[in-house]
Amino acid sequence: MRLDKYLKVSRIIKRRTVANDACDAARVTVNGRPAKASYEVKENDVIEVAFGARTLKIRVTTVKEIAGKADAASLYEVIE
């Protein structure tokens, strides 16, 4: 699954276009490298998203095309 879609499905970022813009602005890294929105997310990838002064670091546990609101938090675990 594409990175921008994963960020939206997991509800880390609410809209796919916002996720796409964050990737274009190099505010999203995967395994320590800046990632494009088209990056294919795999299990155990470490994703960092910069939200202004705050950074969210997560590890991908599951990749699902569709996840409900209750299931969204189970797609990843927060590292820091």
C-alpha positions as CSV (number, residue, x, y, z in Angstrom):
1,M,0.0,0.0,0.0
2,R,1.2,3.5,-0.8
3,L,2.6,5.6,2.1
4,D,0.0,8.4,1.7
5,K,-2.9,5.9,1.7
6,Y,-1.5,4.1,4.8
7,L,-1.2,7.4,6.7
8,K,-4.9,8.1,5.9
9,V,-6.2,4.5,6.6
10,S,-4.3,4.4,9.9
11,R,-5.7,7.8,10.8
12,I,-2.3,9.3,11.5
13,I,-3.2,12.0,9.0
14,K,-6.8,12.7,8.3
15,R,-6.7,13.3,4.5
16,R,-4.7,11.6,1.8
17,T,-3.9,14.9,0.1
18,V,-2.5,16.3,3.3
19,A,-0.4,13.1,3.7
20,N,0.8,13.6,0.1
21,D,1.8,17.2,0.8
22,A,3.6,16.1,4.0
23,C,5.6,13.6,1.9
24,D,6.4,16.2,-0.7
25,A,7.7,18.6,2.0
26,A,10.0,15.9,3.4
27,R,8.2,15.8,6.8
28,V,7.8,12.0,6.5
29,T,10.6,9.5,6.8
30,V,10.6,5.8,6.5
31,N,13.5,3.9,8.1
32,G,15.4,7.1,8.5
33,R,15.1,8.3,4.9
34,P,12.8,10.9,3.4
35,A,10.0,9.0,1.6
36,K,7.8,9.8,-1.3
37,A,4.0,9.3,-1.2
38,S,4.3,6.4,-3.6
39,Y,6.6,4.4,-1.2
40,E,5.2,0.9,-0.7
41,V,4.7,0.4,3.1
42,K,5.7,-3.0,4.5
43,E,5.3,-4.5,8.0
44,N,8.1,-3.5,10.5
45,D,8.8,-0.2,8.6
46,V,9.6,2.7,11.0
47,I,7.7,5.9,10.0
48,E,8.4,9.3,11.4
49,V,6.0,12.2,10.8
50,A,6.9,15.7,11.8
51,F,3.9,17.8,13.0
52,G,5.4,21.2,13.6
53,A,7.6,20.9,16.7
54,R,6.3,17.4,17.6
55,T,7.4,14.2,15.9
56,L,5.5,10.9,15.9
57,K,7.5,7.8,15.4
58,I,5.7,4.5,14.7
59,R,6.3,0.9,13.7
60,V,4.0,-0.6,11.1
61,T,2.4,-3.8,12.5
62,T,-0.2,-4.5,9.9
63,V,-1.0,-3.3,6.4
64,K,-4.8,-3.3,5.6
65,E,-6.5,-1.6,2.6
66,I,-9.6,-0.8,4.8
67,A,-9.7,-0.2,8.5
68,G,-12.5,1.1,10.7
69,K,-12.0,3.8,13.3
70,A,-11.7,1.1,16.0
71,D,-9.1,-0.9,14.1
72,A,-7.0,2.1,12.9
73,A,-4.8,2.1,16.1
74,S,-4.0,-1.6,15.7
75,L,-2.2,-1.0,12.4
76,Y,0.8,0.5,14.2
77,E,2.6,0.9,17.5
78,V,4.0,4.1,18.8
79,I,7.7,4.0,19.5
80,E,8.4,7.4,20.8
